[in-house]
Amino acid sequence: MNDGRMLGLFTFIIMIISIISQIIALSASQRNIYLGIRIPQEEINNTKIKAIGKRYIWSNLLLGIPIAALLSYCVYKINNDILYLAAIILFMAISFLLYYYYNRKILKIKKEEGWLKTKKQEIVIDTSFAKRKSERMVAGSRWFLLSLIFIVICLIVNVKQYPNIPYRYPTHWDINGRPNAYSLKSYMTIFSMPINQLILIAVMFFSYKITFWSKNELDGRNPKDSGERNIKFRNVWAIYAIVVNFFLQIIFLIQDFQIMHIVNTNPKFIIIAVITMTIVVICSSLIISIKVGQGGSRLKTRGNKSEFGINMRDDDKYWRLGNLFYCNKNDPSIFVQKRFGIGWTVNVGNKFGVLFYVLIIVFLIICIAISR
């Protein structure tokens, strides 16, 4: 398989995974949120919104797959990394526009029916949640310290192997195992991969901490049950962050051994192993999303019955551009649960939330500058 076919195939796989993620997000979101719009508890099974949901799924399949195939074919024929990136961005933009279209349809129905305008709404605060959350944290942050072992191994191997590598050595291979990128021998040869590993640990540790820093949203009809599911939800994703960190550290270590000529295995095997592990990481996140749901909405608890006949506050006005951004200056939270799908987003109404986005942009610019 040549590089063009491999890049085209990889592009198609990423886009198909994106389509699957969009479909899963429809059912994985919180129970009283449909396509990013908050609806009353008693309207969850409304035939109108269910019909829109079905059309959303079919639109993703009937439009998404042909577009993915067309863009992937273009990437295969031209075989250009910039085109590959442009194709991914274009596909993500099309997916968002598709979601935004149906998001507006649900909002239109909500306004026409006057949902939540005449309903009792409350904000439920569990003052003991933070304490229970920390006490029942299954996976502690100490697990990330074990990741330093991979960095130490990498440094020791690189220092010992440094005299044995040639002045100009390969750092990247194509799918056929042929070197297609080289670097000149320097002290960065020793520290390059460990630095990448350290950055990875920092990113994954931050992702881990977000699961516990983020704002908690309790269901007013059953706050105890909602709190239990939320704690389980946070623990599941915290464990996932730890496991993924170890997986990625192993991938980095394998790549370093290949570059430093410690492993004489066929580069094809290394590439296949890395791709396989990457697919496992992505697929496992999709499976967890299906099983757990946003905020633990699909998890089973002890079956406490609803205690209050109320709905959660209608906060649609704080979500901008189809729920792409959360902006609430009166909310001190920096991180909040995503409105559609699984995960967290940033409150851009908080100055620290804006700072977070600025730091990400600066970090990306620095990475691009270094790579050039």
N, C-alpha and C positions, 0 to 999 in steps of 0.2 A: 504493500500500500504506500503510495507516494504522499508527500507532505500536503498537497492540495486536497486529496481525498480525506486524509486524516483530519485536517482543519475543518473541512466541510461537514464531516460526520460529527465532529466534536461540537460544532455550531448547532447542528440539528438536535443533538442530544440535550444541550443546554436549553434550547427553545422548547422542546417537548417537556422537559422538567418544569420549565416556567409555566406552561399551560396546565400541567397537572397541579402545580402549586396554586394557581388561580382558582381551579375548580375545588380543590380541597379547602381553600380559604373560605369558601361560601358556607360550608357546614362546620368548619372549625372555629369560626368566630363565636363570640358570646351569644347566648340564646336570644337575648332581647335586642340584638343588632343584626340587621339583614342588609347585606351589600353596603355596609358602612353607615347605615341609618338606624338610629334607635327607634324601636317600635314598642307598643304596649305588650305586656306579657300575653294577653288574651288574643292578640293578632298574629302570634308567631306562625300559626298554621293557616293564615288567611290565603284563600285561593288566588287572589290577584298577585300577591307578592311571590307566591310559590311559582306561579306561571312565569313571572319575570325571571326568577331564579333559573328555571329550566331553559329559558331562551338564552340566558347568559352562558350557561354551560354549553349549549349547542353552538352558540356564536364562537366561543373559544375553540371548539373542536373544528367546526366547518370553515372558519376563517383562519384560525391560528395555525393549524397543521399545513395547509397549502402555502401560507406566507412563510412559515418556517422552512418548508421544502425549497421554495423559490430563493430565499435569502441564502440558505445553505449551499444551494447549487451555484449561486454567484460567487460565494466565498471559495468553493471548490475550483471553479474555472479560473478565477483571477489569482487565488492563492496569495493573499496579501494580509498581513497582520492588522493593518489599519482598517481595511475593509471588514475584517472579522469583527473588530471592535465596533465599527459603525453599524454593522448588521445587528449585533446584539442590542445596541442602544436603540436602534430603530424598532426592533421587535418589542422591546420593553415599553417604548412609547406607544406603540399600537395597542399593546395589552392594556396599558393604563387608560387610553382613550375609550377602549371597549368597556372597561370597568366603570369609567366615569359616566358613560352614556346610560348604563343600567342603574347606577347609583342615583342619577337625577330622576329616573323613572320612579324609583321607590320613594324618593323625597316628594315627588309630585303627588303620589297617592296619599302619602302621609298628610300633606297639606290639604288635599281635597276632602279627606275623611275627618280632618281635625283631630288626629290622634295626639294624645298626651296633653292637649290644650285644656281639656276638662277633667283630666285624670289627676289623682292625688300623687304628688311627686315629693320625694324626700332624699336627702343625702344621709346615708348611714355610715357612722364612724365607729370603728371598733378600737377603743383605746388600748386594748390588750393585744392587738394583732402584732405589733412590732416585737413584743416580748415573746409571744408564742412562735413567731416566725424564726427568731434567732435560736430559741430553745429547741425547735424541731428541725433545724437545718441538718440534713443528712450528710452532705458532703462539705467539709470545711475547706477554707482557702489554703490550708497547709498542703493539700495535694499538689498545688502548683509548685511548691518548693522541690518536689520530686522531679519536676521537669528540668531543674538545673543539672541533674545527673546527665541528661543528654548533651547539654552544653559542655560539661566537663569532659565527657567522653570525646566529643567532637574536637575540643581544644587539644587534648592529649594526642589524639590520632594525627591531627594536622601538624602539630609541632614535630612529632617523630617522623612523619612522612615527608615533611617539607624538603629536606635535602634530596629526596629521591624523585621528585617530580621535575619534568623538563621546564626550561625557561618559558616556553610557550605551550600551554596545556589546554585540552578541550574542557569546556564547561557546560556544553549542551549538545544533545544528540537528536537526530530526527527519528521518525518512527522506524526507519530501517536500520538504526544503530550507527549511522554515520555522523561524525562530529560536524556540527554546523555553526559553532561559536567557540572562540578561543579567548584566553586571557594571558597576560604576562605575569610571570612569577614575581610576587612581592609579599610584604608582610600582611597585606590585606588577604592574601591567599589563606592565611591561618585564621584570620578573624572574621572574614566575610560571612560564612555560614553561621558561626556562633552569634554574630550580631543579629542576623535574620531570625535565629531561634529566640533570642532575647526579646525582639520586637513582637514575635508571635506570642510568647508567654504574656507580655504586657497587654496585648489586644484581647487574648482569651480570658485573662484575669479580669479585665475591665468588663467584658461581656458577662462573666460570671457574677460580678458585683452588681451589675444592672438588674439582675433577676431579683435582688433583695432591696435595692435602692428605689426601684420604681414604685409609683403610686398604686395603692391597693383600691380596687373597686369592688364593693360589696353589693350583693343583690338585696334590696330592701325587703323583699318578701321572705327571705330566709337568710339572714346575715351569718348565722352560725355555719350552715351548710356551705355557703359561698366562701366563707373564710377558710374552712377546711380544704375545699377544692383549690383555693388560691395558693395555700401553703404547699400542697402536693405539686401543683403546677410549677411553682418556683423551684422546688427541690428537683423535679425531673429535668428541667432545663439547666439547672446548676450542674447536675451530674453529667448531662450531655456536654456542657462546655469543658468539663474536666477531661472526659473521655476523648473528645475531638482534639483537645490540646495534645494529648499523648499520641493520638494517631498522626497528627501533623508533625509532631517532633520526630516520630519514626520515619516519616517520609523525608524530612529534611536530612536526617542522619544517613539514610540510604543514598540520597543524592550526593551528600558530602563524601561518602565512601567511594562512590563512583568517580567523582571529580579527583579525589586524592589517590586514585588507583589502588585502593585497598581491596575493592571488590573487582574481580576480573570477569564477572558475569556478563553475558551478552546484554548490551544496553537496551535491547528490545524487552528483555525480561524486566529490567528496572522500570522502563516506561509503562509497561502493562501493569506492574505492581502498583505504581503510583496512581495510575488512572483508576484501577480497581478500588483502591483504598478511598480515593476521592468520591467515587460513585457510592460506595458504602456509607460514607459520611452524609452525603446528600440524601440518599434514600432513607436512611435511618431518621433524619430530621422530618421527612414527609410522613413516615409511619408514626412517629411520636405526635406530630400535629394532628393526625387522624384520631389517635387513641386518647390524647389529652385535651385538645381543644384550647382556644384562647382563654386564659384565666382558669383553666381546669374545668371548662364548661362540659366536657364529655366524660369527666371522671365520676365514678360512683363513690358516694359517701355512706354514712350510716342511715341515710334516708329520712332525715329530719323533715317534717312537714312545714309548709309555708306558715310564717307567723304573722305577716303583715300583708294587708291587701293594698299595697302601694307599688308604684313604679319608680325606677331610678330616674334621677333628674334628666330632663331633655337637654343635652349639652351639644346638640348638633352645630350650634352657632360657633362653637370654638374650633371646629374642624374645617379647614380651608382646602380648596382645590380638590374636592373629592376625597377628603380625609387624608390627603398627603401630608398636611401640616396641622399640628395642634397648637393653637395660640390662645392662651388664657393668662393674662397678666395677674389675675387674682389667685391663680393656682401656684403655690410655692414649689410644686413638684417639678423636677427637671426631666425625669423619664416617666412616660406613661405607656400603658398597653396600647398596641396598635388597634385601630378601629376595625380594620378588615384583615383577617388572617392571623398569623401567630407572630409574637415578638413584641418589641418595644419601639417607641419613637421618642422624639425630643420635644419638649414644650418650648416653642420659639417665642412665646410670650414672656419667658423667663430669661433674664440677661445671661445667666450661666448656660442656658440652652443655646442661645445664639453663639456664645463663646465656643461651645462644643462644636458647632458646625464650622466655625471659622478655623478652629484647630485641625479639623479633619481636612478641610480644603488646603491649608498650609502644609499639612503632612503629605497629602497627595502630590502637591506641587514639588516638594522636596524630593519625594521618591522618583518622580518623572525626571527631574533635573539630574539626579544621581545616575539614573539608568542611562541617560544620554552621555 
